[in-house]
């Protein structure tokens, strides 16, 4: 019901609040993967969530987090850049489907020679979020790689002072 005096519409407010909370979970997930913070990643999913990464088998939350812990040590730099989430909220406000594009840039050691290589991936995340106990979390995640690009050449830019990783800001 819209408050005609103030223009406040609780339906619009609920949608905006859900979208903001869901975008925060998506960003937390990316930050967790980039920093190898597996507790942060775990916190993005409901305990009974299912996760499917590309052609990999569907996993439980714990299996998915363990898989990420297994595959990310070979990556020495990893950055997820998410686009805006497209969120469709159910009529009762307890479920949301969400689609999010992501560009993932990563660096890794190629082969036994230890030479650094870079790659960029275009990922699409299809998620189902559930609102439980006042918190939005992922209940079902499926991601797929839409495109990939090998980045040739030196992974470090020849710009003194800017090319090297910087200490965290205080």
Secondary structure, 3 states (H helix, E strand, C coil): CECCCCCCEHHHHHHHHHHHHHHHHHHHHHHHHHCCCHHHHHCCEEEEEEEEECCCCCEEHHHHHHHHHHHHHHEEEEEEEECCCEEEECCCCCEEEEEEEEEEEEEEEECCCCEEEEEEEEEEEEEEEEEECCEEEEEEEEEEEEEEEEECCCCCCCCCCCCCCCCCCC
